[in-house]
Amino acid sequence: MKRSLLLAAAVACVASAALAGILGSDVKTTLPTIIPASSSSQVTLQLGPTSTAAPATVYECMTPGSSFLATNATSPTDGLPYDEYGDDCHMATSGTLTEFTIGYFEGAAASVDALITFYTNDAADGIIGAVVAGPYLVTGMPGGFVTATITPPDSPMIPANVWFAVQFSPGTAGLVIAGGPPTVGTSHDVFVDTGLYTPPPGLVFFSGNPVANFMIAIETDTPPVPVEVSTWGKIKAQYRD
Protein backbone atom coordinates (compact mmCIF):
# COMPACT_ATOMS: atom_id res chain seq x y z
CA MET A 1 0.00 0.00 0.00
CA LYS A 2 1.32 3.43 -0.92
CA ARG A 3 2.24 6.06 1.65
CA SER A 4 -0.18 8.93 2.06
CA LEU A 5 0.07 12.35 0.44
CA LEU A 6 -1.62 13.92 -2.58
CA LEU A 7 -2.84 13.87 -6.27
CA ALA A 8 -1.89 13.88 -9.99
CA ALA A 9 0.22 15.20 -12.98
CA ALA A 10 1.25 13.64 -16.30
CA VAL A 11 3.36 10.70 -17.49
CA ALA A 12 4.35 8.45 -20.34
CA CYS A 13 5.08 4.73 -20.17
CA VAL A 14 7.76 3.50 -22.57
CA ALA A 15 10.53 0.95 -21.91
CA SER A 16 14.26 1.36 -22.42
CA ALA A 17 16.02 -1.87 -23.32
CA ALA A 18 19.44 -0.45 -22.42
CA LEU A 19 18.55 0.51 -18.85
CA ALA A 20 16.27 -2.49 -18.40
CA GLY A 21 19.18 -4.75 -19.26
CA ILE A 22 21.18 -3.22 -16.40
CA LEU A 23 18.56 -2.72 -13.73
CA GLY A 24 15.79 -5.20 -14.54
CA SER A 25 12.98 -5.61 -17.00
CA ASP A 26 10.35 -3.59 -15.13
CA VAL A 27 11.95 -0.13 -15.21
CA LYS A 28 9.23 2.38 -16.18
CA THR A 29 9.46 5.75 -17.93
CA THR A 30 8.00 9.05 -16.76
CA LEU A 31 8.19 12.71 -17.81
CA PRO A 32 9.64 15.57 -15.71
CA THR A 33 8.13 19.07 -15.58
CA ILE A 34 10.16 22.01 -16.92
CA ILE A 35 10.92 24.78 -14.42
CA PRO A 36 9.58 28.11 -15.75
CA ALA A 37 12.37 30.46 -16.80
CA SER A 38 10.89 33.18 -14.61
CA SER A 39 11.49 31.00 -11.53
CA SER A 40 15.03 29.89 -12.27
CA SER A 41 16.80 32.00 -9.63
CA GLN A 42 17.81 30.01 -6.55
CA VAL A 43 17.30 30.79 -2.86
CA THR A 44 19.72 29.12 -0.43
CA LEU A 45 18.62 28.17 3.10
CA GLN A 46 20.40 26.77 6.16
CA LEU A 47 17.83 24.93 8.29
CA GLY A 48 18.95 24.02 11.79
CA PRO A 49 22.33 24.84 13.30
CA THR A 50 25.40 24.56 11.13
CA SER A 51 27.11 21.28 11.93
CA THR A 52 30.05 21.66 14.36
CA ALA A 53 31.54 18.34 13.24
CA ALA A 54 34.28 18.13 10.65
CA PRO A 55 32.07 16.57 8.00
CA ALA A 56 33.10 15.03 4.72
CA THR A 57 30.95 15.31 1.61
CA VAL A 58 30.28 11.69 0.72
CA TYR A 59 27.68 12.34 -2.00
CA GLU A 60 27.15 15.47 -4.07
CA CYS A 61 24.95 15.99 -7.12
CA MET A 62 24.16 19.70 -6.99
CA THR A 63 24.50 21.03 -10.55
CA PRO A 64 21.25 22.98 -11.05
CA GLY A 65 18.89 21.53 -13.63
CA SER A 66 15.93 22.91 -15.58
CA SER A 67 13.23 20.39 -14.62
CA PHE A 68 11.75 18.73 -11.54
CA LEU A 69 9.43 15.90 -10.52
CA ALA A 70 6.40 16.76 -8.39
CA THR A 71 5.59 14.23 -5.69
CA ASN A 72 1.94 14.16 -6.77
CA ALA A 73 2.88 13.20 -10.34
CA THR A 74 1.33 9.93 -11.52
CA SER A 75 3.76 7.03 -11.14
CA PRO A 76 4.00 4.71 -14.17
CA THR A 77 4.50 1.78 -11.80
CA ASP A 78 0.86 1.66 -10.65
CA GLY A 79 -0.97 4.70 -12.05
CA LEU A 80 -1.15 6.38 -8.61
CA PRO A 81 0.63 9.48 -7.27
CA TYR A 82 4.18 8.81 -6.10
CA ASP A 83 3.56 10.39 -2.66
CA GLU A 84 7.20 9.50 -1.95
CA TYR A 85 10.07 8.77 -4.32
CA GLY A 86 13.77 8.27 -3.74
CA ASP A 87 17.07 8.62 -5.58
CA ASP A 88 19.85 6.05 -5.30
CA CYS A 89 22.85 7.62 -3.56
CA HIS A 90 26.00 5.50 -3.59
CA MET A 91 28.27 7.43 -1.27
CA ALA A 92 32.04 7.47 -1.05
CA THR A 93 31.82 5.82 2.37
CA SER A 94 29.47 5.17 5.26
CA GLY A 95 29.47 7.48 8.27
CA THR A 96 27.49 9.47 10.83
CA LEU A 97 25.00 11.77 9.13
CA THR A 98 25.68 15.45 9.87
CA GLU A 99 23.98 17.43 7.08
CA PHE A 100 22.15 16.98 3.80
CA THR A 101 21.11 19.36 1.05
CA ILE A 102 18.25 19.28 -1.44
CA GLY A 103 17.30 21.39 -4.43
CA TYR A 104 13.53 21.58 -4.90
CA PHE A 105 10.96 23.58 -6.84
CA GLU A 106 7.43 24.80 -6.03
CA GLY A 107 5.86 27.18 -8.53
CA ALA A 108 2.82 28.49 -6.65
CA ALA A 109 2.66 27.87 -2.90
CA ALA A 110 4.41 30.28 -0.52
CA SER A 111 5.20 27.55 2.04
CA VAL A 112 6.59 24.06 1.49
CA ASP A 113 6.99 21.13 3.90
CA ALA A 114 9.22 18.13 3.22
CA LEU A 115 9.50 14.69 4.82
CA ILE A 116 12.90 13.12 4.14
CA THR A 117 13.79 9.48 4.82
CA PHE A 118 16.95 7.45 4.22
CA TYR A 119 16.40 3.77 3.37
CA THR A 120 18.95 0.99 3.02
CA ASN A 121 19.87 0.23 -0.59
CA ASP A 122 22.41 -2.04 -2.25
CA ALA A 123 25.01 -1.38 -4.95
CA ALA A 124 22.65 -2.60 -7.70
CA ASP A 125 19.51 -0.75 -6.49
CA GLY A 126 17.87 -4.10 -5.86
CA ILE A 127 16.23 -3.51 -2.49
CA ILE A 128 14.34 -0.97 -0.43
CA GLY A 129 15.47 -1.87 3.06
CA ALA A 130 14.96 -0.53 6.55
CA VAL A 131 14.86 3.15 7.49
CA VAL A 132 18.38 4.14 8.57
CA ALA A 133 17.79 7.88 9.16
CA GLY A 134 14.66 9.98 9.60
CA PRO A 135 12.00 10.57 8.69
CA TYR A 136 12.85 14.26 9.11
CA LEU A 137 9.98 16.74 8.81
CA VAL A 138 11.07 20.18 7.61
CA THR A 139 8.29 22.79 7.60
CA GLY A 140 7.75 26.33 6.37
CA MET A 141 10.30 26.41 3.56
CA PRO A 142 9.64 28.98 0.80
CA GLY A 143 8.35 28.30 -2.69
CA GLY A 144 10.42 28.82 -5.83
CA PHE A 145 13.69 27.17 -6.80
CA VAL A 146 15.32 26.56 -3.41
CA THR A 147 18.53 24.92 -2.23
CA ALA A 148 18.07 23.93 1.43
CA THR A 149 20.77 22.55 3.72
CA ILE A 150 19.36 20.68 6.71
CA THR A 151 21.11 19.68 9.94
CA PRO A 152 19.23 16.71 11.42
CA PRO A 153 18.42 16.60 15.15
CA ASP A 154 20.18 13.24 15.58
CA SER A 155 23.38 11.62 14.29
CA PRO A 156 22.55 8.20 12.85
CA MET A 157 25.11 5.98 11.17
CA ILE A 158 24.18 5.48 7.52
CA PRO A 159 25.58 2.89 5.09
CA ALA A 160 27.31 3.77 1.83
CA ASN A 161 24.30 2.74 -0.31
CA VAL A 162 21.00 4.49 0.47
CA TRP A 163 17.75 5.61 -1.09
CA PHE A 164 17.23 9.31 -0.32
CA ALA A 165 13.43 9.61 -0.33
CA VAL A 166 11.18 12.68 -0.17
CA GLN A 167 7.55 13.63 0.24
CA PHE A 168 6.49 17.25 -0.27
CA SER A 169 3.42 19.19 0.76
CA PRO A 170 1.95 20.60 -1.39
CA GLY A 171 2.45 17.67 -3.73
CA THR A 172 3.13 20.04 -6.61
CA ALA A 173 6.61 20.54 -5.14
CA GLY A 174 9.43 18.15 -5.99
CA LEU A 175 13.15 17.63 -6.24
CA VAL A 176 14.99 19.38 -9.06
CA ILE A 177 16.61 16.98 -11.52
CA ALA A 178 20.33 17.71 -11.53
CA GLY A 179 21.95 19.24 -14.59
CA GLY A 180 24.98 16.96 -14.36
CA PRO A 181 26.26 13.74 -12.77
CA PRO A 182 27.36 13.42 -9.14
CA THR A 183 30.73 15.00 -8.41
CA VAL A 184 31.16 12.86 -5.28
CA GLY A 185 29.80 9.33 -5.16
CA THR A 186 27.68 7.77 -7.90
CA SER A 187 24.03 7.36 -8.88
CA HIS A 188 22.37 5.27 -11.58
CA ASP A 189 19.97 6.68 -14.16
CA VAL A 190 16.99 5.57 -12.07
CA PHE A 191 14.87 6.47 -9.06
CA VAL A 192 12.37 4.48 -7.01
CA ASP A 193 8.65 4.69 -6.34
CA THR A 194 8.89 3.77 -2.65
CA GLY A 195 5.20 2.86 -2.56
CA LEU A 196 6.17 -0.47 -4.11
CA TYR A 197 8.02 -2.29 -1.35
CA THR A 198 8.38 -5.83 -2.71
CA PRO A 199 11.61 -6.57 -4.60
CA PRO A 200 12.47 -5.65 -7.23
CA PRO A 201 11.55 -2.08 -6.26
CA GLY A 202 9.45 0.14 -8.53
CA LEU A 203 12.24 1.66 -10.62
CA VAL A 204 11.55 4.66 -12.87
CA PHE A 205 13.60 6.92 -15.16
CA PHE A 206 13.21 9.62 -17.82
CA SER A 207 14.42 7.60 -20.84
CA GLY A 208 17.88 9.07 -20.30
CA ASN A 209 16.84 12.70 -20.97
CA PRO A 210 17.30 14.09 -18.42
CA VAL A 211 19.35 11.55 -16.47
CA ALA A 212 17.42 10.57 -13.33
CA ASN A 213 19.74 12.14 -10.76
CA PHE A 214 18.28 14.71 -8.36
CA MET A 215 19.87 17.68 -6.58
CA ILE A 216 21.05 16.01 -3.36
CA ALA A 217 24.20 16.27 -1.24
CA ILE A 218 25.05 14.29 1.90
CA GLU A 219 27.72 14.98 4.51
CA THR A 220 28.88 12.60 7.22
CA ASP A 221 31.37 12.60 10.04
CA THR A 222 33.25 9.56 8.82
CA PRO A 223 34.47 7.13 11.48
CA PRO A 224 38.23 6.96 12.05
CA VAL A 225 40.12 4.13 10.41
CA PRO A 226 40.95 1.60 13.15
CA VAL A 227 44.66 1.38 13.90
CA GLU A 228 46.17 -1.74 15.37
CA VAL A 229 47.76 -1.02 18.75
CA SER A 230 51.45 -1.93 18.81
CA THR A 231 53.27 -2.80 22.00
CA TRP A 232 56.99 -2.31 22.55
CA GLY A 233 57.40 -6.08 22.78
CA LYS A 234 55.67 -6.55 19.45
CA ILE A 235 57.79 -3.81 17.83
CA LYS A 236 60.98 -5.49 19.10
CA ALA A 237 59.78 -8.80 17.73
CA GLN A 238 59.17 -7.29 14.28
CA TYR A 239 62.80 -6.14 14.04
CA ARG A 240 64.44 -9.18 15.61
CA ASP A 241 66.69 -11.18 13.29
N, C-alpha and C positions, 0 to 999 in steps of 0.2 A: 504494500500500500504506500502511496506517495506521501511525502511530508506536506503539511499544510502550507499554503500561502495564497496565490491569487489566480489571474485569468490570462488571456490569450495574445498572440501575435501571429506571424506568418512563417511558413516553412516550405521546404521542398524535400522530397525523399528520393535520392538517387544513390547508387552504390559506387564506390571506387575500388576497383580490383586491386590496385597497387597497395592502398592502405589496408584493405581487407586481408590481403595476403600476409601482412605483417602483424596485424592486431586482431584478426578473427573475422569471420564471414558476416557478422551482424553489425558492423559499423554503419551508422546511419548518417545522412547528410542533412544539414539545416542551413538557413540563410541568416547572416548577421544583419543588423540595422546600421545604416550610415549615420554618423554623427553630423548634425547640421554644421555648416561652416561657420555660422554665426555663434556657435557654442564651443568653438575649438580651443579657446584659451583655458588654461589650467589654473585651478586653485590648489594650493598645497596646505595640508593640515597636519598638525601633530596632536594626536589624541592620547591623553594620558601622559604621565611624566616621561621625559627622555630617559632611556635606559642608562643606568650608571655602570653597567657591566662593560667589559671590553669585547663587544660582540664582533662576530665575523659574518659577513654576508655569504650565506651558503646557497642562496638561490636568488637570481635577479633577472627579471624579464620586464624592463620598465621603459622600453622605447615606445613613445606614444603612437597609438594607431588612430585610424579614422572611422572605426566601426565598433559596435558593442553588441552584447547579447542580453536582452531583458530577461529577468527571471520568470516573467509570466508568458514568455514566448512558448509556442506549442512544440513539445518535444516530438521528434519523429520516431522515438522508440515506442510510444504508446498513445500518441495523439492527445496527451494531456499537458497542462503547463509544467515546466520544469520544477517550479517551486524552489528547488536547490540544484545547482550543478557545480562540478568541481574540475579543476585543472590538475593534471599530473605534474608534480614538482619533484624532480629527482635531484636532490641537493648534493653539494660537494661532500658533506659529511653529516652525521647525526649530531645532536647537541641539545642544549637547554634553550628553549624558545625565549627570546628577549624582545623582539619587535617584528612586525610584519607590515607591509605596505601594499595597498591596492590602488588601482586606477579605475574609477567607475564613472558612469554617465547617467544623468537624469535630466530630461529635457523640459519638464514642466513643474514638478513639485518643488517647493522651497525647502522641504525637510526630508531627509532620507535616513532610514534605519537599515542596519546590516547585521546579519547573524552569520558568523564565520566559524567553520568547524574544520579541524584537521583529522583526516581518516588515514589509517594504515593503507599503504599501497605496496606493490612489488615492482621490480625493475621492468616487467613487461606489461604493466597496467592490467593485470589479470584478476585483481581482487579489490573489493571495497571492504576493508577490515574494520577493526574497532576504532572508536574515537580516541585519539591520542592527545588532543588539545582542544579546548573549548567545550561547547559552543560559546563564543564571545558575542555579546549583544552590544552594538555600538549605535547610539541613537543621536538624532538631531544634527546629522551632517547636512551640509548644504547641497542643493541641486547644482547642475552644470557638469562640466568635465573636471573631476576632482581627483587629486592624488592625496590619499590619507595614510599617514603612518600611525600605527596603533601599538601601544605598549600594553601587553596583557597584564591582568592582575595577579597571575600566577606564573610559575616558571617550569612548565612541564618538559620532560625529555621527549624529543620527537625523533623518529627514525629518519634515515636518509631518503626514503621513498614515501611520499605522502600524496593524498588528494587534498587540495586546498579548496574547500567548498563554501559557497555563499548562498544566502537568501537575502533579497532586498525587499523593503517595503517603502514606497509602493513598488509593485512588481514590474513597473515600466523601467525601473533602474536596473543596471547590470554592469558587469565588468567590461572594461574596454579591452578589445583584442589588440595585443601588442603589435607594433609596427616592425618588429624584428625578432630574431631568436633570443633565447636567454644568453646573457653574457657571463653568468655564473650558474653552474648546474646545467641540466638538460630537461627538455620536455618534448614528448611526442606530439605529432599533429593530430591531437584527439583530446576530447574532454568527456566527462561522464555525467549522465543523468542519474543522480544518486537515489532517485526514487525506485530504481530497479536494483534490488540488493543481491539477487541470486547471481552467481558467477555463470558465464562471463558478465561483467557489468554492462550497463547500457551505454556503449561508446558512440560518440557523435563527433563529426568534424564538418568543415566548410568546403569540402572538395578541394582542399589545398589552397584556396584563395578566398579569404586570407588563411594563413596557417593558424591552427587552433591553439594558440598560446596567448594567455591573458596577462594583463599588467599586474604582476605580483612580484614582491621581493620578500625574502625571509632572512632574518638574522638570528643567530644563536650564539650562546656562550659555549664554545666547544670545550668538551672535557679535556683535561691534560692527558698527554700520552703517558701511559704507565712506564716507569723506569725501574728496572730491576735494582734492588738494593745490593750493593757490594760491600762485603766485610773486608777488613784488612787481611784476614786469613785467606779469604778467597782470592784477593788480589795477589798475595804472595804466591799462592798456588799456581796462578795463571802464568807467572813469570819464572817459575822454578824449572830448571833444566831436567 
